[in-house]
Every structure is written in C-alpha cells, then in structure tokens.
Amino acid sequence: MPKQNSPASDEAVEASLYAKHEKIYPREVHGIFATLRWLAVAVLLGGYYLAAWVNWDGRQILLFDLPERKFHILFWTFWPQDFFYLAVMLIIAALSLFFFTALAGRLWCGYACPQTVWTEVFMWFEYKIEGDRPKQMKLDKMPWNAYKIRTKALKHIIWAIFGLWTGFTFVGYFTPIRELWDSVWSFNTGPWETFWIFFYGFATWGNAGFMREQVCMYMCPYARFQSAMYDKDTMVVSYDEARGEPRGSRKRSEDPLEKGLGSCIDCNICVQVCPTGIDIRNGEQYQCIGCAACIDACDDVMDKMGYEKGLIRYTTMNILEGSESSILRPRIIIYATFLLVLTASLLVAIVNRVPLELDVIRDRNELYSETYDGMIENVYTLKLVNKDQTDHDFRITVTGIENFTMTATKDIVHVASGEVVTMAVRLKADPFSLPSRSVPIDFHMQAVDDETLSTIEDAKFLGPFRK
C-alpha cells in the first residue's frame, strides 16, 4: 500500500506554497567552477554587447531587419524563404540541450542560461555596493536611514542603467545600432523601439535583480522535465553521503574516525553559496541548477580541514552506489551522432546555398491547349526570387523538350535584391516530337552578369495521348 500523507504534512506543504518568499543571500564563492562561470559570462555577454557594433561589408554582422525581411548573420543574408535553415537550427539547439543534459545535467542552466548569466552580473554589482552576504543581511534588517537609502538607490540606479543598456542592445539587433544610438541621443526613437528598450530593460532588472531563483524554480519548464533525460550515468552535482555522514562539527586537529564522524563538518557553507537556497546534502532536487558553487565552497573547506576534496562533486548515481559508470552509452552516442550529422549538413547546405529561388506553377485552368497551327501549348507562371545582396538581370531558358518555342513577358528580367518578380511563360511544341503525354522539362534561371549565379526548377510539359 502506498504511504499516505498525514494531515500535518499536508498542512506543511500547503503552508509552504502560500508562504511569503524569503530573500536568498548567496555567499560569494571562488574556485575553478566559479572561474568557469565568469568565463562563460565574459564570452556570452561580451558577444551579446559587442556583436551588434561589428560591421561586415558595410552592415552589421548580426541584424534581423524585419521591415526589409532580411536576416544578416555573419556574411550570409537569409530571407523568409530560408525558414528551413531556422527550423534546422532550432532542432540542433534542442538536441544540444538534450545531449548536454544527458551528459552532465543542467550545464545550460548553471553556465549559459541568460537568467543565470545576467543574475551573476547583478549579484556582482550587489556585492560591490552592499558588501558580502553578512553585510547585505545586516543592511536589509536595519531601519531606513540616509546610508541605507543612498546605498539602495545607487544599486538600483546601476541596475537600471545596465538593464536599459541591455534593452538598447537587444533592439540594436533589429534596428541598425548606430542609427538607433543617434536616435536615442536625439530623443527621436520610434514607439516600438522605445517600448522594447524599456520593456527588455525592465525585464532584465526584474528577473536578474529580484526574481532570480524564482524564475528557475517556478517559471522555467526545463526544471520540470529535465529528469526525463537523466539516468544513473548522468554527471550531476552530488553529495557523497557514504563519505560525509554522519556529519558534525569538529576541530581540524581531531580525527573524525575517532569521533565516529564523516567528512562533512556541517558548516552549511554549501547552503550559503547556493543561488537557489537548497541543501545539496538532501539529495537530488529539481531546484539545483548545476552551477557547482557548492563544489567550490566544499572543496575550500575540505582543503582547510586537510581532507580529500570531492565530498560534493560532479559524479553519477552509479558511482555513488559503488557500481560501474560509463559516459559513452547509447543515449549519448545517438544524440552526438544526430548533432554531428545535422550540424555538418546545415553548414554544407549554407555554404553551397544559391541565393536564388525559382518557383514554376502550371496553369490550373487547362492542362494544355492546341493552337491554330496544330502546336501544343502549355502556360506557366514563374516566380523569381533574388536573395543576393545586389540586383541582377536574369535570363530564363528551358531544356528537356525538342522543337519548341518559348514566349515570355520579357527576355531579360531585372530582379532587385530581395524582390519577387512574377512572369508568364508560354511553351509551344510539335505534338509529334513529344515522346509521351508528360515530358519532364527544366527551367533555368541564369544571372546575365554572373555565370555562377543560377538555379534550376523542374516541371512537366503535357500533351495529348497518342497511340
């Protein structure tokens, strides 16, 4: 029979759901994983704030020009017709998340999630202005006075400036950032630009300054389904209970074995440094974002006590249970193979991508018609799309059928960059030269000024049935 919850435990759960949120004061921590987190912050935020200012061939290397329907990424330009590439990128992003989660838990959450990255920066400002954990707690408990007002005001002003700069940079990826900069200084930004600068700035200020761990614990769905990607060979931040228990305080000179104690001195440093306020010693919990702050803190304590490091470490459940563990297992190999194949295929497709598109649509009103001179005529509508950076003149030719004549709206069609031109084409052929009722043909779209710029689209030429 399943164990029934007691009324007392039900009341405790209900009380915790409606309890007032208590602010978490994470203790500043140093160590290898803290260094890796700050390295990730430097790379990700550095790229975010600087990439918008880098130009390539007279334009931003990253610019999503929605009015012009152009998406500039490095030295490529994509159009709405290239949605396929975006879909593949999203699949690769999802598979990457699955791969790293199955490999080492919530690496994304601990090192690369925007919520984590911006929270690290906001907490750093907080440390510099209000002081370390004890000073922050003391400041919040003291009554409001000139010092507290001045300190809190300075912190929020810096947070607000950083948030607005974040919002400005975000909009700079959709509006050329140099033009946006001039518009901001002249107070001439458009309504939507103004809205998104303040909206994204406010969201950054609120999420990274106030909500912090609440976003990870209550708003982010990833914490809820991550366990479906775990197994006993997944590397996660874990407390070695067999080595650490029973926990208890002691002097550095005392032998824990003589006192019947494990390696854990019950200092609670691992709890104090946790950004979500959990106790890793209670086992695996969905609130853990895998930041490894508790590993750095515990290793520092073990080092001071003269004990072996690794009481809290990245490890697997199989290792903790004394079983064999393997990183290269079917799930990891499958994810890695799909990632490699999709990424390589996407890169090859983009590198070999022809910035042209030709759609051939047959006349739906009739399959074919017979002219007064006994020729068979088919009518087509062609849509020419120029996805290149410059305008081009194009010539349309047809292959695959003999003894035919082609009548087009224009012999040479001018298509501007990003433009879609529609034209009608009539093909006439001698019925006695048709090998079958349906003859495969190819329409060729060739740039007049660039021999390498061409594309082919197949179609059918239909005629009467002949015995």
N, C-alpha and C positions, 0 to 999 in steps of 0.2 A: 504494500500500500504506500502511495506517495505521502511524504511527510506534510502535514497540514500546518499552515502558518497560524501562530497563536494570535489572539486579539491584540496582545501587546505589541507584537512585531508588526502587525498590520497598521496599528496606530503610529508606530515609529516611522514606517515607510511613508504614510500619508503626511505626517508632520514634516518629514524631510522634503517632500515635494512642494510644500507651501511655506517652508522656512525662508526667512529673509536671507538673501545672498550675502555672504561674508567675503570681504576683500581678501585676496591672497597676496602675500608679500613674499615673492620668491627671493631667496638669498642669492647674491652674486656668486658665481662659481667659475673656477678656472681649471683648465685641463685640456687634454687632447680633443675631446668631443666638443667642448666649448669653442676651441680654436677652429674646428671644422665647421661649426655652425656660423661663426663670424666670417669665415672664408666664403661660405655659401651666401651670407648676407651681402658681402662685398661684391661678389660676382653678379648675383641676381639684381640687386638694387643698382649697382654700378651700370650694368647693362640696361636696366629699365630707364634710368635717368639720363644716360649718355647717348643711347642709340638714336633717340629722336633728333639729336643735333648733328648726327653724322650724315653727310651727303655723298651721293654716288651719281656721277654723270648729271649733276645739276638738280638732283632731287634727294629727298630723304631715303635712306636705305630701308626704313620701315615706315610706310604711310598707307593708311587704309582710306583712300579717297572715295567716300560714299557717293557724293554728288556726281562724280565722274565715273563711278563704278570701276575704279582701278585699285588694285591692291599691290603695292610695291613692296616686295620682300627681297632684300639684297639687290642683285642686279636682274631680277626677274619681275615681270609685271603679270599679274593674274586678273582675270575678268570673271564676271558671274558665270560665264560658260565653263569656267575651270573649277566648278564646285566639286567635281570628282576628287581633285587633289586635296581639298579641305576635308572631305569625308575620310580619305585615307589617313591624313594627319591625325584626325580625331581618333581613328581606330588605333593608330600607333601609340597615341598618348594613353588610351585606355589600357592597351596591352602592357605598356611600360609600367603603369600603376600596378597592374596585376602581378607583373614579373617581380618588381622590387618588393611588393608586399609579401608575396610568397617566399621571397629570398630572405628578407630581413625586416619584416614587419612594417611599421609606419615610418619608413625613411622619408617619404614625401612630407608627412606631417611635421616631423622633427627638424627637417633641414631646408625644405624648399617651398612649403606652402606659403602663399602670400600672408596669411594670417600670422604664421609663426615669424616670418621674416620682418614684417613691419612691427610686430609686437616686440621683437628683440631691440629694434631701434628706439621705440618709445620707452621701453624699460631702461635703456642706456641713458636717455635724457633724464629719466626719473632718478636714476642713481646719481647722476652728476649734479642735479639740482637739489634733491631732497636728502640725499645720502643713502647709506646702505639700509638693509632690512630693519634693524632696530630703530634707526633714526626716522624712517618712514612711519613706522608704527607709533612712535612717540609723537611725531608731528600730527598725525590724524587724531590722536586722543586729546591733544592739548586744545584748550578753548581758542576761539578765533581771536587773533590779535594782529598787530601790524606785520610781525615777522611771518606768520602763517599765511596771511593774505598775500604778502609780497612773494613768498616762495611758491604758493599755489598758482598765482597769476602768471609768474614767469614761466612755470612749467607748461601751463595751458597755452600761453602765447606761442611758445616754441613748438608745441604740438600742433597748434592751429596753422602756423606758418609752414611746417613740414607737410601737414595734410593738404594744404592748398597747393603747395608745390607739386605734391603727388597728383592732385587733380588736374593741375595745369599740364603736367607731363602726359597724363592719360589722354587728355583732349588733343595734345600735340601729335598724337599718333593718327588722328583723324582730320585735323586741320594742320597744314604746314606750320611747324612750331615757331619758325622765325616770324611768319606773318601773325601768328597768334600772340607772340611776345610784343610785337608792335601794337597790336590791337588792345592788349591788356594795359599797356602803359598810356595809351591814348584814350582809355575807357570807351573803346569802340567795339567790344566783343558782341557777337550776336546773342540772341536769347538762349539758344540751345547750348552754345559754348559756355556762356555764363552759368547756366544751370548745371552742366556736367562738371565744371570745375569745382563749384561749391558742393555739389552732391557727392562727388567722389572724395573730395577733401573732408567733408563731414563724415562719410562712411569710414575713411581711414582713421580719423580722430576718434570716432566712437568705438570701432572694432578693436583697434590696437591700444587705445588709451583706457577704455572702460570695460568692454565686454570680454576681451582676451580669451581666457579659458572657456568662457560660456559659449563662445562660437564653436569651439572644438567639441564641447560636451553635449550641447543641446541643439545646435543649428546645423552642424555638418553631418551629412548622412554617412560619410565614409566610416566613422567610428562604429556605426551600427552593423555594417555588412562586411567589415574587414575580416572578421573571424571566419567567414566562409572561404577565405583564401589562405588561411593558416593551416598548418599541420604540425606534427611534432618535430619536424626537421626545420621549421622556420626559426631564423635567428631573431630573438626578441630580447628586450631588456628584462632581465630576470634576477631575482634574489635567490642565492643558493641557500635554501633553508637547511639542508643537511649540514652545511658547514657553519652557518650563522647561529643556529638555535642550540640550546636556549640562550637568548640574548640577555645582557646585563652589563651594568657599568663596572669598571674596574680600573686600577691604576696600570700604567704602562709597564711597571716592573713586575706585576703579578702574572702568574702563569694561569691562563684561562682553564686549562685542563684540571688543575688542582682545585679550582673553584667550581668545576662542573659546568663551565660556560662555553658557548660557541664564540665565533669570531666577531659577532655583532655586539658592539658596546652600547647599543640602544641610545645613541646620541641624537637621533632624529634629524641629522643633517640631510639625509636623503629626502625627507619630507619637506624640510625648509627650502630646498632648492627647486622642488618640483613646481613647474608653472601651472599645473592643474590641481595641486594640493593633495595628491594621493600619497598613500604609503605603499611603495613598491613591494614591501615585505609581506603584504597581504595577498600576493599572488597577481596573476594577470588580470588587468582591468581595462575596460574599453576607454576610460578617460586618459590612459597613458598614450602620449603622442610620440614616444620613442625618441625624445630629444637627448637622452643619455646624460642629462645633468646629474642625476643621482649616481651614475657610474663615476664621473669625475670627483664628486664630493666624497663618495665612499672610498675610492682609491686613495684620496688625500688623507683620510682618517686612518686607513689601514697602513699607509706609509708612516704616519706619525706614531702609530702603535707598534710598528715593527712587524706587522703581519703581512702575509702574502696578499697582493691585490687581487681583485676579481670576485669579491664577495657578491657584488652586483655587477653584472657584465652582460654583454651580448652572448647569448647561448641558446640552445634548443631544449625543448622539454625532454627529448630522448637522452641528451647528455646529463641533464639534472637527475633523471631517473636511473642513470647508470647504463643506459643502452647505447648501441652504436647509432651514429647520426651521419647522414650524407647530404651534402649540399646539392650535388648533381643527381637529381631524382627526376622521374618522368615529367612532373608538372613544370619544373624549371626548364628542362630541355625543350619542352613543347612551346612554352612562352618565348624562350630565347630564339628558337627556330622561326616562329612566326614573326617576331620582331625583326630579325635579320632579313628575312625574305621580303617583308613589306617595306622596310626602310630602303633596302637596296633597289627594289622595284620602283619605289617612288622617286628616288634620286635619278635612276636611269630614265624614267619617264619625263621628269622635269628637264634634265639635261638635253634629251632628244626631242623635247617638245617643239612643235612647229606653231608659231604664233598666228596661225590662220585657222579658219573654220569654214567649211562649205557644206551647206545642207541642200539636198536635192529633193524636191517634193513634186510628185507627179500630179497632173491634173486629174482631180477626182470625178469630174463630170462625165468623162468618157475615157475608155481605155485607149482608143486610137481613133483616128478619122482618115478617110480616103479622099484625097484631093481630086480636082477635076482631071489632072493628068495621070491619075492612077497610082500616085505615090501614097505611102502610108506615113501619117504624121502623128507624132507624139508631142505633147506640150508639157513643159516642166517649169517650176518656179524655183529659182536659185536664191539662196540667202548667203551672202558673202560677208564674213566677219574678219576684220583686220585687228588682231590683238598685239600687233607690233607697236613699238614706240613712235614710229614715223608713218606718214601717209605713203600709200603705194598705188600704182596703176597695175591692174591685173588683166590678163588675157585668159579667156575661157576656151578650152578645146575639148573634143570628145574623141575617144578611141573605143574600139571593140566592135565596130559595125562598118560595113563597106558600102560604097555607093550611096552616100548620104549627103545632105546639105543641112547646114545649121543657120538659123535666123535668130539673132539675139537683139535685145534692146540696144546694146552698144557693143562695138567690137572691143574697145578698151574701157574698162570700168575703173573709176577712181574711188578708192575707199580710204577714208581718213582713219587715223589711229583711233581705235575703239568704236568705229562706226559699223553699222549693219546695213548693207545695201541689198535690196531685193530686185531681181531682174527676171524677165521671162525669156525662155529659150524654146524654139521650135525645131524639132528634128524631123527631116523627111528622108525616107529610104525607099529604094526599089523593093517591092514585096517579093520579087523573085530572087533577091540576094539575101533574104532573111533565112537562116538555117532552121529556125524554129519560131514558134509563136512568141517566145520570150527570150530575148537576146541580152545577155549581160553587157553593159557598157560602163565606161568610166568617164567622169567629168574631171578635168584637170584645171586647177586654179594656179596660175603662174604669175609671179610678180615680174613686170617688164624690166625693172631696174635692178633686180637681184635674182640670179638664177637659182640660188639655194633656197629661196622662199617659195615653196609650192606645196600643194596638198591635193589629194585625190579622193573623190567620193564616188562609190559605185551606184548604179541604178539599173533599170530594166527598160528595154525598148520592146513594146508589144505590137504584134501584128496579127493578121487573120490566120486561121487554121487552114493549112493546105495539105491535101493528101499526097 
